Amino acid sequence: MADAVEEAARRLLWALNENQAHGREGAEVEPGSILYRSAVWWLMDTGSLAPDREANARARNASGAQHGDFAFRITRGGLDMLRRV
């Protein structure tokens, strides 16, 4: 598990540098861009995604820190949207 987390963290760091920091130390980066956050909100507004309350509660309890709603469930409406693509 630790190896998988480290690998995912390295990929995230690479993507943040590649798309936002461009090798500049101290550059401000956001793992979720404005476009990404807007897309997630749009999917929730249309009923295509719903927060996974149980998974989010477990994450808060496991981390011992404040944790936002990062886990979602794809709804039937979301699957229907994918079928139309």
Secondary structure, 3 states (H helix, E strand, C coil): CHHHHHHHHHHHHHHHHHHHHCCCCCCCCCCCCHHHHHHHHHHHHCCCEEECHHHHHHHHHHHCCCCCCCCEEECHHHHHHHHHC
